Amino acid sequence: MSGFTPGWLALREAADHRARDGMLAMALADRLQANPLVRVVDLGCGTGSNIRATYALLGRQQHWTLVDYNPLLLEKAREVLPAWADSATIRGDELVLQKSGKTLVVAFRQRDLVVDLDGALGRECDLVTASALFDLCSEGFIAKFAMAVAQRKAVFYTVLTYNGVQRWMPENTLDAPMAAAFHAHQNTDKGFGISAGPRAAGALAAAFRRADYAVREADSPWLLTRSDQALVAALVPGFANAVSETGRLSAADVAAWLAQARYGAEVGHTDTLALPPG
């Protein structure tokens, strides 16, 4: 909502990590943790939040390729990951990180997923992952993406796909029309065609099942309280700005909604794990 800036990504990281479904995460670990080497492609990587949350589920030797369209976010990831690791060395264009007894070789790849999805995924990978990405994508792109992952016989794991659940504390009589307008704003082109928005998790599950994958889903809501006040304070105006852009509510209604102080929120997400046949 506030744009994919390093500041926004840092602000939401703790809530993102806390929201992930633990049972689905352990199912991923059961599938891949015994592999002597796991090759991971992380799409829309931002500053590397997904690697920081997922590495512990995988084996001792990991090779990560972090993919993003924004070169500034890739540079920020290259900057912050060594500080997060126990130790780090530079090997050509890659980082070699030591973290909690695991070795993570990290490469960086700038790609436009719409223009060059095959280049973004590379030729071989064991796991394709992403966080908070697919509600921005069209159902057509999601179908094409699932086919590309299936061609590589890779495991697919994504977290925090917005699913349309939204509650503010305290409640307001304008919450429902505001949410409807927000969802209309989501169903516009964010660079991948008309976005699936809250339908994205269902589209992902259907696309991978068509490829004979076994699909599991789980809820991963943000449950924001007074301790998350900075994040709530950023969400409220971003949400209202999106609603205003639709023209579906009057400026007076949006202003009235904004005038009420919020101390918490629930924002619904879905995590998805898709395992290839065999």
N, C-alpha and C positions, 0 to 999 in steps of 0.2 A: 504493500500500500504506500509506503514512504519511498519507494524506489529501491533498487538493488545497489545500495551504497554500502561500503564497509561498515559505516556506523549503524545502519539499520540491521545488517546481518549480525553484527556483534550484539546489538540490543536484544535480538530474538533468540540467540543461540541457546541460552540456558533453558528457556521455555521449550524450544524445539527438542532438545535432548531429553528433558523431563517427560515430554508427551509421548515419546516413542513407546509402542507396545512391547513389553518385555517378552511375552510368549512368542511373538512372531520373530523377534530378534534371536531368541534361543533356537527357533526352528532353522533360521539361517546358519547359526553356528553349528548345529547338528549336521547340516549338509556340507559345510565347507571347512570347518576348523581343522579337520584331520588332513586336509590337502597339504602336501609339502610346500607348495607355492600356489598362491591365489593371485590371479591377474584381474584387477578391478578397473572398470571404467566408470568414473563419477561424472555425470552430466549436469551442467549448470552448477558447477562446484562452488561458485562464489569464492569465499576466502578459506575454504577447506573445512567447514563445519561438519560435513558428512563423514569425512575421513576421521575426524576427531571422535565422532560418536560410534563409528562402525568398526574401527580397526581391532578392537578388543574381541570381537566376535569371530575373527579369522585366525588363521594359523601363524606360525612364527615367521614365515617368509611371505611378504606381500609386495606386489608391484601395482602401484596405483597410477592411473593416467587421469589427471584432473582436466576436465574440459569445460571451457566457458567461452562465450562470445565476447565478453568484455576483457580486454587485455589488462586493464587496471586492476580488476579483481584477481586475475591470475598472478599479477605481480604482488598484490597484497598477500595472497596465499603463500607465495614463495618467501615472503618476508616473515609471516607469523608462524608458519609451521616449524621452523627450527627452534623458535622460542618455546613452543609447546612440547617439543620432543625432549627426551632425556639428553640426547646428543645428536648432532647433525654434521654431515660433511657434504660438500658439493662435488658431484661427479659429472663433469660436462654440463649439460643442461638439466640434469636431474639432481634431486636431493636424496641423500641416503640418511634416513632417520632411525634412531634407536628409541623405542618407547616400550617400557614395561616388558622387556625381554623379547620384543618382536623387532624385526628389521623391515622397514618400509622404504622401498625405493619409489620415489614420486617423480613422475614426468608431467609436463604441462603442455596442453594442446589447445590452441585457439581455433574454434570452429563455429560456424553457423549451422545449427542442427537441421534447419530447413533446407539449406543449400547442399550440405555435405554430411548427411547422417552417417554414411558408410565411413567417411574419413574420421568422423568424431568417434565412432565405435572401434575403429581399427579392424584388423583381420581376425584376431583371436582374443578372446577374453573368457574368463570363468564366471564373472559377476558383473552385471550392469546395474548401477545404482543411481539414485537421485533423491533430492529432498525438496519438497514444496515447488515442484516444477509442472506437473502434468495438468493441473487445473488451468494453466495458461495456454494449453495446447488444444488444437482442434481434434475432434474425433477421427478425422481422416489422418492426421499426423500420428495419432496414437496407434491406429491400425497399421500404418506403415512401419512405425517404430517396433511394434511387437513382432512383425514379420522379420525385421532385421536382427533382432535379438535371437529369435528362434533359429534363424539361419546359422548363427554362431553357437547354438545349443548352450547358451549361457543361462545362468540363474539370473532372475530379475528381482530386485528388492528396492522399493521406493517407500518413502515415509512422508507424512504430512501433506497429503493431497487434500485440499479443502473440499468438504462434503456438504456444505450448505447449512450446517447447524451453527446457530449464532444466538447467544444470549448475553445481555448486558445487565450489570448490577449497579444500581437498581434498575428495574424495568421501566419502560416508558411506553405510552400508548402509540408512539410513532415507530417503535422498534420494527413491527411487521412490515409496514410500507417502506421503511428505510432498507430493510433486508431485501425486499423484492426489487427495489431499484438497484441495490448493490449487485444483485445477481444478474440483472439486465446489463449492468456495466461489465460484469465478468464475461458475458456472452458477446464480446466484441473481439476484434482482431488484436492480439497481443504479439503478433509476429509469426504465429503458427497457423493462421486462418482463424475462423470464428472459434473462440475458446469454448471448451466443454464446461468449464467452471465446475459447479457441484456435480455434474454428470461424469467427471473425468475418471473417478475410481471405478465406476461401473463399466465405462468404456475400456479401461485397462484390463479388468477381469475378463470381459467378453472377448477381447482381442487375443489374450494369451490362451484362453480356453479353446478358441478356434485353432490355435497352433498346438493343441493337445498338451498344454502345460497344466500342471496341478496348481490351482490358485488358492491362496489363503488370504483373508483380509482381517483387519482388526482396527478398532477405533483408537485414535491417538489425539484426543482433544487437548488444546490449550485450556487449562483451568487456572485462570489468572486471578490473583487475589491482591490484597493491599501491598504485599511484598513485591509485586510485579508492576508497581505504579508507573514506572517510566515507560514500560511497554504499553500499558493501557493508554497512557497519555499520548503516545505516538499513534496508536491504532485509531483512536476516536476521530481526530481531524482527517486522517487518511481515508477512513471509511466515509466520512461526510463529504469530502471532496469528490470521491468517486460517485456518490449519489447525486451531488450537484451537477456533475457533468452529464448525467442522463436527462436532466430536466423533468423528471417524473414527479418530483416534489417541489413545492414552492420554496423560495429562499427563506421565507418566514418559518416554514415547518422545519427546514434543515437547521436554521438558527435556534429554534426552540429545542430541538433534539440536542444540539451541541451545548445548550445552556445548562443541561443537567450534568452534574459531576458524577463520574463513574468510579467505583472502587474495585470493580472486577469484571470479568467477562469469561464466557466459554466460547471457544471457536473450534468447531468440529473438523477433524481430519480423519483420513483413512490411511493406514499402512497396507502395502500389498507385497506379498511374496509369491513369485511364480517359479515353479520348478519344472525343468524340461523333462520330457518322458524318458524313462530309463535311468 
